[in-house]
């Protein structure tokens, strides 16, 4: 999913955009994991 998403992004990304995408994906993953843990408990 992440690879196909990054494949659709133009190659002319600067470090700021790449960092933003990485931070967004990490925060989304943490949020999803926390929701799974909360519902499991």
CHARMM-style PDB file with segment names, atoms N, HN, CA, C and O in Angstrom:
ATOM      1  N   UNK     1       0.838  -1.194   0.000  1.00  0.00      PROA
ATOM      2  CA  UNK     1       0.000   0.000   0.000  1.00  0.00      PROA
ATOM      3  C   UNK     1       0.879   1.253   0.000  1.00  0.00      PROA
ATOM      4  O   UNK     1       0.660   2.176  -0.785  1.00  0.00      PROA
ATOM      5  N   UNK     2       1.863   1.273   0.877  1.00  0.00      PROA
ATOM      6  HN  UNK     2       2.041   0.524   1.514  1.00  0.00      PROA
ATOM      7  CA  UNK     2       2.731   2.445   0.980  1.00  0.00      PROA
ATOM      8  C   UNK     2       3.587   2.589  -0.276  1.00  0.00      PROA
ATOM      9  O   UNK     2       3.841   3.700  -0.743  1.00  0.00      PROA
ATOM     10  N   UNK     3       4.033   1.440  -0.821  1.00  0.00      PROA
ATOM     11  HN  UNK     3       3.827   0.538  -0.442  1.00  0.00      PROA
ATOM     12  CA  UNK     3       4.881   1.489  -2.019  1.00  0.00      PROA
ATOM     13  C   UNK     3       4.093   2.027  -3.205  1.00  0.00      PROA
ATOM     14  O   UNK     3       4.598   2.851  -3.967  1.00  0.00      PROA
ATOM     15  N   UNK     4       2.843   1.559  -3.365  1.00  0.00      PROA
ATOM     16  HN  UNK     4       2.432   0.890  -2.745  1.00  0.00      PROA
ATOM     17  CA  UNK     4       2.026   2.033  -4.482  1.00  0.00      PROA
ATOM     18  C   UNK     4       1.700   3.513  -4.303  1.00  0.00      PROA
ATOM     19  O   UNK     4       1.625   4.257  -5.281  1.00  0.00      PROA
ATOM     20  N   UNK     5       1.506   3.938  -3.051  1.00  0.00      PROA
ATOM     21  HN  UNK     5       1.567   3.333  -2.257  1.00  0.00      PROA
ATOM     22  CA  UNK     5       1.229   5.355  -2.789  1.00  0.00      PROA
ATOM     23  C   UNK     5       2.444   6.209  -3.143  1.00  0.00      PROA
ATOM     24  O   UNK     5       2.311   7.254  -3.780  1.00  0.00      PROA
ATOM     25  N   UNK     6       3.627   5.759  -2.725  1.00  0.00      PROA
ATOM     26  HN  UNK     6       3.735   4.910  -2.207  1.00  0.00      PROA
ATOM     27  CA  UNK     6       4.842   6.517  -3.031  1.00  0.00      PROA
ATOM     28  C   UNK     6       5.130   6.484  -4.524  1.00  0.00      PROA
ATOM     29  O   UNK     6       5.728   7.415  -5.063  1.00  0.00      PROA
ATOM     30  N   UNK     7       4.701   5.400  -5.204  1.00  0.00      PROA
ATOM     31  HN  UNK     7       4.215   4.644  -4.766  1.00  0.00      PROA
ATOM     32  CA  UNK     7       4.920   5.299  -6.643  1.00  0.00      PROA
ATOM     33  C   UNK     7       4.091   6.320  -7.401  1.00  0.00      PROA
ATOM     34  O   UNK     7       4.470   6.739  -8.494  1.00  0.00      PROA
ATOM     35  N   UNK     8       2.944   6.730  -6.823  1.00  0.00      PROA
ATOM     36  HN  UNK     8       2.636   6.389  -5.935  1.00  0.00      PROA
ATOM     37  CA  UNK     8       2.093   7.702  -7.481  1.00  0.00      PROA
ATOM     38  C   UNK     8       2.537   9.128  -7.231  1.00  0.00      PROA
ATOM     39  O   UNK     8       2.063  10.054  -7.889  1.00  0.00      PROA
ATOM     40  N   UNK     9       3.447   9.311  -6.281  1.00  0.00      PROA
ATOM     41  HN  UNK     9       3.832   8.558  -5.747  1.00  0.00      PROA
ATOM     42  CA  UNK     9       3.931  10.660  -5.971  1.00  0.00      PROA
ATOM     43  C   UNK     9       5.048  11.036  -6.948  1.00  0.00      PROA
ATOM     44  O   UNK     9       5.917  10.211  -7.232  1.00  0.00      PROA
ATOM     45  N   UNK    10       5.037  12.253  -7.460  1.00  0.00      PROA
ATOM     46  HN  UNK    10       4.331  12.923  -7.229  1.00  0.00      PROA
ATOM     47  CA  UNK    10       6.108  12.685  -8.377  1.00  0.00      PROA
ATOM     48  C   UNK    10       7.497  12.521  -7.745  1.00  0.00      PROA
ATOM     49  O   UNK    10       7.653  12.623  -6.528  1.00  0.00      PROA
ATOM     50  N   UNK    11       8.483  12.271  -8.576  1.00  0.00      PROA
ATOM     51  HN  UNK    11       8.357  12.188  -9.565  1.00  0.00      PROA
ATOM     52  CA  UNK    11       9.832  12.003  -8.072  1.00  0.00      PROA
ATOM     53  C   UNK    11      10.479  13.266  -7.511  1.00  0.00      PROA
ATOM     54  O   UNK    11      11.451  13.181  -6.761  1.00  0.00      PROA
ATOM     55  N   UNK    12       9.947  14.439  -7.870  1.00  0.00      PROA
ATOM     56  HN  UNK    12       9.158  14.508  -8.480  1.00  0.00      PROA
ATOM     57  CA  UNK    12      10.555  15.698  -7.440  1.00  0.00      PROA
ATOM     58  C   UNK    12      10.043  16.092  -6.054  1.00  0.00      PROA
ATOM     59  O   UNK    12       9.430  17.145  -5.882  1.00  0.00      PROA
ATOM     60  N   UNK    13      10.300  15.238  -5.081  1.00  0.00      PROA
ATOM     61  HN  UNK    13      10.798  14.382  -5.220  1.00  0.00      PROA
ATOM     62  CA  UNK    13       9.902  15.540  -3.703  1.00  0.00      PROA
ATOM     63  C   UNK    13      11.107  16.089  -2.946  1.00  0.00      PROA
ATOM     64  O   UNK    13      12.212  15.557  -3.050  1.00  0.00      PROA
ATOM     65  N   UNK    14      10.886  17.142  -2.196  1.00  0.00      PROA
ATOM     66  HN  UNK    14       9.988  17.574  -2.112  1.00  0.00      PROA
ATOM     67  CA  UNK    14      11.985  17.622  -1.365  1.00  0.00      PROA
ATOM     68  C   UNK    14      11.935  16.913  -0.015  1.00  0.00      PROA
ATOM     69  O   UNK    14      11.018  16.133   0.241  1.00  0.00      PROA
ATOM     70  N   UNK    15      12.898  17.174   0.839  1.00  0.00      PROA
ATOM     71  HN  UNK    15      13.643  17.808   0.631  1.00  0.00      PROA
ATOM     72  CA  UNK    15      12.985  16.463   2.115  1.00  0.00      PROA
ATOM     73  C   UNK    15      11.780  16.766   3.000  1.00  0.00      PROA
ATOM     74  O   UNK    15      11.338  15.905   3.760  1.00  0.00      PROA
ATOM     75  N   UNK    16      11.253  17.967   2.909  1.00  0.00      PROA
ATOM     76  HN  UNK    16      11.612  18.667   2.292  1.00  0.00      PROA
ATOM     77  CA  UNK    16      10.121  18.353   3.752  1.00  0.00      PROA
ATOM     78  C   UNK    16       8.881  17.545   3.428  1.00  0.00      PROA
ATOM     79  O   UNK    16       8.188  17.074   4.331  1.00  0.00      PROA
ATOM     80  N   UNK    17       8.592  17.379   2.130  1.00  0.00      PROA
ATOM     81  HN  UNK    17       9.154  17.761   1.397  1.00  0.00      PROA
ATOM     82  CA  UNK    17       7.414  16.606   1.740  1.00  0.00      PROA
ATOM     83  C   UNK    17       7.585  15.144   2.128  1.00  0.00      PROA
ATOM     84  O   UNK    17       6.646  14.515   2.615  1.00  0.00      PROA
ATOM     85  N   UNK    18       8.783  14.601   1.913  1.00  0.00      PROA
ATOM     86  HN  UNK    18       9.546  15.112   1.518  1.00  0.00      PROA
ATOM     87  CA  UNK    18       9.033  13.205   2.252  1.00  0.00      PROA
ATOM     88  C   UNK    18       8.890  12.990   3.754  1.00  0.00      PROA
ATOM     89  O   UNK    18       8.316  11.991   4.187  1.00  0.00      PROA
ATOM     90  N   UNK    19       9.408  13.922   4.549  1.00  0.00      PROA
ATOM     91  HN  UNK    19       9.874  14.734   4.198  1.00  0.00      PROA
ATOM     92  CA  UNK    19       9.313  13.818   6.001  1.00  0.00      PROA
ATOM     93  C   UNK    19       7.856  13.902   6.439  1.00  0.00      PROA
ATOM     94  O   UNK    19       7.442  13.201   7.362  1.00  0.00      PROA
ATOM     95  N   UNK    20       7.080  14.754   5.780  1.00  0.00      PROA
ATOM     96  HN  UNK    20       7.417  15.324   5.029  1.00  0.00      PROA
ATOM     97  CA  UNK    20       5.659  14.893   6.113  1.00  0.00      PROA
ATOM     98  C   UNK    20       4.918  13.595   5.829  1.00  0.00      PROA
ATOM     99  O   UNK    20       4.095  13.155   6.631  1.00  0.00      PROA
ATOM    100  N   UNK    21       5.211  12.984   4.683  1.00  0.00      PROA
ATOM    101  HN  UNK    21       5.880  13.342   4.031  1.00  0.00      PROA
ATOM    102  CA  UNK    21       4.557  11.722   4.319  1.00  0.00      PROA
ATOM    103  C   UNK    21       4.931  10.632   5.315  1.00  0.00      PROA
ATOM    104  O   UNK    21       4.073   9.854   5.732  1.00  0.00      PROA
ATOM    105  N   UNK    22       6.210  10.569   5.702  1.00  0.00      PROA
ATOM    106  HN  UNK    22       6.907  11.201   5.363  1.00  0.00      PROA
ATOM    107  CA  UNK    22       6.655   9.553   6.655  1.00  0.00      PROA
ATOM    108  C   UNK    22       6.000   9.766   8.015  1.00  0.00      PROA
ATOM    109  O   UNK    22       5.541   8.810   8.640  1.00  0.00      PROA
ATOM    110  N   UNK    23       5.955  11.003   8.471  1.00  0.00      PROA
ATOM    111  HN  UNK    23       6.327  11.780   7.964  1.00  0.00      PROA
ATOM    112  CA  UNK    23       5.330  11.296   9.766  1.00  0.00      PROA
ATOM    113  C   UNK    23       3.848  10.955   9.735  1.00  0.00      PROA
ATOM    114  O   UNK    23       3.311  10.438  10.715  1.00  0.00      PROA
ATOM    115  N   UNK    24       3.174  11.241   8.609  1.00  0.00      PROA
ATOM    116  HN  UNK    24       3.610  11.661   7.813  1.00  0.00      PROA
ATOM    117  CA  UNK    24       1.746  10.950   8.500  1.00  0.00      PROA
ATOM    118  C   UNK    24       1.504   9.452   8.535  1.00  0.00      PROA
ATOM    119  O   UNK    24       0.583   8.989   9.208  1.00  0.00      PROA
ATOM    120  N   UNK    25       2.328   8.681   7.812  1.00  0.00      PROA
ATOM    121  HN  UNK    25       3.076   9.057   7.265  1.00  0.00      PROA
ATOM    122  CA  UNK    25       2.144   7.231   7.779  1.00  0.00      PROA
ATOM    123  C   UNK    25       2.435   6.617   9.143  1.00  0.00      PROA
ATOM    124  O   UNK    25       1.737   5.697   9.569  1.00  0.00      PROA
ATOM    125  N   UNK    26       3.458   7.118   9.833  1.00  0.00      PROA
ATOM    126  HN  UNK    26       4.025   7.866   9.488  1.00  0.00      PROA
ATOM    127  CA  UNK    26       3.794   6.594  11.159  1.00  0.00      PROA
ATOM    128  C   UNK    26       2.690   6.905  12.157  1.00  0.00      PROA
ATOM    129  O   UNK    26       2.301   6.040  12.943  1.00  0.00      PROA
ATOM    130  N   UNK    27       2.182   8.132  12.134  1.00  0.00      PROA
ATOM    131  HN  UNK    27       2.498   8.835  11.496  1.00  0.00      PROA
ATOM    132  CA  UNK    27       1.122   8.506  13.076  1.00  0.00      PROA
ATOM    133  C   UNK    27      -0.154   7.733  12.782  1.00  0.00      PROA
ATOM    134  O   UNK    27      -0.870   7.354  13.709  1.00  0.00      PROA
ATOM    135  N   UNK    28      -0.451   7.493  11.510  1.00  0.00      PROA
ATOM    136  HN  UNK    28       0.130   7.801  10.757  1.00  0.00      PROA
ATOM    137  CA  UNK    28      -1.643   6.725  11.148  1.00  0.00      PROA
ATOM    138  C   UNK    28      -1.505   5.285  11.619  1.00  0.00      PROA
ATOM    139  O   UNK    28      -2.479   4.687  12.079  1.00  0.00      PROA
ATOM    140  N   UNK    29      -0.292   4.717  11.509  1.00  0.00      PROA
ATOM    141  HN  UNK    29       0.499   5.203  11.136  1.00  0.00      PROA
ATOM    142  CA  UNK    29      -0.062   3.345  11.960  1.00  0.00      PROA
ATOM    143  C   UNK    29      -0.203   3.243  13.473  1.00  0.00      PROA
ATOM    144  O   UNK    29      -0.818   2.304  13.978  1.00  0.00      PROA
ATOM    145  N   UNK    30       0.362   4.198  14.196  1.00  0.00      PROA
ATOM    146  HN  UNK    30       0.862   4.961  13.786  1.00  0.00      PROA
ATOM    147  CA  UNK    30       0.259   4.199  15.660  1.00  0.00      PROA
ATOM    148  C   UNK    30      -1.193   4.350  16.090  1.00  0.00      PROA
ATOM    149  O   UNK    30      -1.634   3.692  17.032  1.00  0.00      PROA
ATOM    150  N   UNK    31      -1.933   5.210  15.408  1.00  0.00      PROA
ATOM    151  HN  UNK    31      -1.574   5.744  14.643  1.00  0.00      PROA
ATOM    152  CA  UNK    31      -3.341   5.414  15.738  1.00  0.00      PROA
ATOM    153  C   UNK    31      -4.139   4.138  15.502  1.00  0.00      PROA
ATOM    154  O   UNK    31      -4.974   3.765  16.326  1.00  0.00      PROA
ATOM    155  N   UNK    32      -3.884   3.466  14.381  1.00  0.00      PROA
ATOM    156  HN  UNK    32      -3.206   3.768  13.712  1.00  0.00      PROA
ATOM    157  CA  UNK    32      -4.595   2.222  14.078  1.00  0.00      PROA
ATOM    158  C   UNK    32      -4.261   1.147  15.109  1.00  0.00      PROA
ATOM    159  O   UNK    32      -5.153   0.425  15.556  1.00  0.00      PROA
ATOM    160  N   UNK    33      -2.993   1.030  15.492  1.00  0.00      PROA
ATOM    161  HN  UNK    33      -2.269   1.617  15.130  1.00  0.00      PROA
ATOM    162  CA  UNK    33      -2.591   0.028  16.481  1.00  0.00      PROA
ATOM    163  C   UNK    33      -3.217   0.318  17.834  1.00  0.00      PROA
ATOM    164  O   UNK    33      -3.654  -0.603  18.525  1.00  0.00      PROA
ATOM    165  N   UNK    34      -3.265   1.583  18.219  1.00  0.00      PROA
ATOM    166  HN  UNK    34      -2.910   2.331  17.658  1.00  0.00      PROA
ATOM    167  CA  UNK    34      -3.856   1.933  19.512  1.00  0.00      PROA
ATOM    168  C   UNK    34      -5.350   1.630  19.513  1.00  0.00      PROA
ATOM    169  O   UNK    34      -5.884   1.169  20.521  1.00  0.00      PROA
ATOM    170  N   UNK    35      -6.026   1.881  18.404  1.00  0.00      PROA
ATOM    171  HN  UNK    35      -5.592   2.256  17.584  1.00  0.00      PROA
ATOM    172  CA  UNK    35      -7.459   1.565  18.311  1.00  0.00      PROA
ATOM    173  C   UNK    35      -7.673   0.059  18.419  1.00  0.00      PROA
ATOM    174  O   UNK    35      -8.602  -0.390  19.090  1.00  0.00      PROA
ATOM    175  N   UNK    36      -6.816  -0.723  17.758  1.00  0.00      PROA
ATOM    176  HN  UNK    36      -6.062  -0.358  17.213  1.00  0.00      PROA
ATOM    177  CA  UNK    36      -6.929  -2.186  17.822  1.00  0.00      PROA
ATOM    178  C   UNK    36      -6.715  -2.664  19.255  1.00  0.00      PROA
ATOM    179  O   UNK    36      -7.451  -3.526  19.736  1.00  0.00      PROA
ATOM    180  N   UNK    37      -5.719  -2.115  19.938  1.00  0.00      PROA
ATOM    181  HN  UNK    37      -5.121  -1.415  19.547  1.00  0.00      PROA
ATOM    182  CA  UNK    37      -5.429  -2.520  21.315  1.00  0.00      PROA
ATOM    183  C   UNK    37      -6.582  -2.143  22.234  1.00  0.00      PROA
ATOM    184  O   UNK    37      -6.980  -2.935  23.088  1.00  0.00      PROA
ATOM    185  N   UNK    38      -7.118  -0.947  22.066  1.00  0.00      PROA
ATOM    186  HN  UNK    38      -6.796  -0.304  21.372  1.00  0.00      PROA
ATOM    187  CA  UNK    38      -8.223  -0.492  22.923  1.00  0.00      PROA
ATOM    188  C   UNK    38      -9.451  -1.373  22.727  1.00  0.00      PROA
ATOM    189  O   UNK    38     -10.110  -1.742  23.700  1.00  0.00      PROA
ATOM    190  N   UNK    39      -9.762  -1.710  21.489  1.00  0.00      PROA
ATOM    191  HN  UNK    39      -9.227  -1.411  20.699  1.00  0.00      PROA
ATOM    192  CA  UNK    39     -10.945  -2.537  21.232  1.00  0.00      PROA
ATOM    193  C   UNK    39     -10.702  -3.980  21.670  1.00  0.00      PROA
ATOM    194  O   UNK    39     -11.643  -4.678  22.047  1.00  0.00      PROA
ATOM    195  N   UNK    40      -9.445  -4.430  21.622  1.00  0.00      PROA
ATOM    196  HN  UNK    40      -8.681  -3.863  21.316  1.00  0.00      PROA
ATOM    197  CA  UNK    40      -9.141  -5.801  22.034  1.00  0.00      PROA
ATOM    198  C   UNK    40      -9.248  -5.933  23.550  1.00  0.00      PROA
ATOM    199  O   UNK    40      -9.647  -6.983  24.054  1.00  0.00      PROA
ATOM    200  N   UNK    41      -8.895  -4.874  24.281  1.00  0.00      PROA
ATOM    201  HN  UNK    41      -8.571  -4.020  23.872  1.00  0.00      PROA
ATOM    202  CA  UNK    41      -8.958  -4.899  25.747  1.00  0.00      PROA
ATOM    203  C   UNK    41     -10.322  -4.410  26.208  1.00  0.00      PROA
ATOM    204  OT1 UNK    41     -10.583  -4.354  27.410  1.00  0.00      PROA
TER     205      UNK     41
END
